[in-house]
C-alpha cells in the first residue's frame, strides 16, 4: 500500500510541471497534431500538382515541361481538372494499298467534251444550173437540173445518196467544103439533146471549215441521147440510151435554211450516130451553181 501511494505521488510530481508548460505554450501557438499535419500536407500536394501531371509522369529520357496552373483565388481555391485527351484521328495513307484503290485512280485522266453536231436536215433538194462543155466539137451549152439527196447514218451522217436529173442541149453548125457540093447547099446543123439519170454516192465533209462543207462523189448514170442533123435540105433524127458515169466535187456555203453551192463534174457518155460517129459526147460541167435546201 505504501508502494502504491509513493508511485502516485511520484507521478503527480512529474506530471505537474509538464501540464503547466503545456498550458503556457498553448497561449503562444497551437501545435498541430499528426493527423492535421498529414491532411494539410496532402491538400497542399493536391493543390500544387495537377492530376494529369501527377498521374502521368514524364517518360525517361524526355524533359518534363511545366504545365500552366490556374490562378489561385484564396487558400481554398481548387484547380480545374485537365481536359480529356482528344480521340485519335486516323489519317488515310497518301499512297493507297492495292487492296484499297483510291477514287482518283478509277476516274479517267482526261475528259474530252465533243460538241454535238448541228442537225441540218436529212433530206436535200437542190435546183441547179451551169455551163456544160463536151469533149467533142459540140459547142458549150447551158444545162439545168435538179437533185434529191438523203443523208444516211453511215460515217456519222457524212455519207449521202443523191439522185439527179439533168438536161443539156449542145449543138454544132457549119458548112461542108467540098467541090462536089453545089455552092450554098453545104450548110448543116447538129443539135444534141442529152438527158441524164444519175445516182451518186457523196461524202460530205461537214463542219470542215466554218460555214463551208466540201464534198466529193461518183456514180453511174443512164444517158438518153437524141441527135437531129439538118443537111442537104433533109433532117435525120437518131436516139439511143446508154450507161455512163460521172465524177463530181463541190462545196456548200451555209446560208439561210440551206446552202449555196458550186461544183464541177465530169460525164462520160458515148454515142454512135451517123452524124456524130462513135464518140463520147460527155464532158466537163464547169461553174455549176445552185441552192441546196435541207429538211427533216
Secondary structure, DSSP 4 states (H G I P E B T S, - for coil): -HHHHHHHHHHHHHHHHHHHHHHHHHHH-PPPPHHHHHHHHHHHHHHHS-HHHHHSPPPTTSPPPPPP-PPP-STT--PPPPPPPPPP-PPPPSS--TTS--HHHHS-S--PPPPPPPP--SEEEEEEEEEEEESSSPPPEEEEEEEEEEE-STTTTTEEEEEEEEEE--EEEEE---TTSPTT--EEEEEEEEEEEEEEEEEEEEEEETTEEEEEEEEEEEEEEEEEEEETTEEEEEEEEEEEEEEEEEEEEEETTEEEEEEEEEEE-EEEETTTEEEE--EEEEEEEEEEEEE-
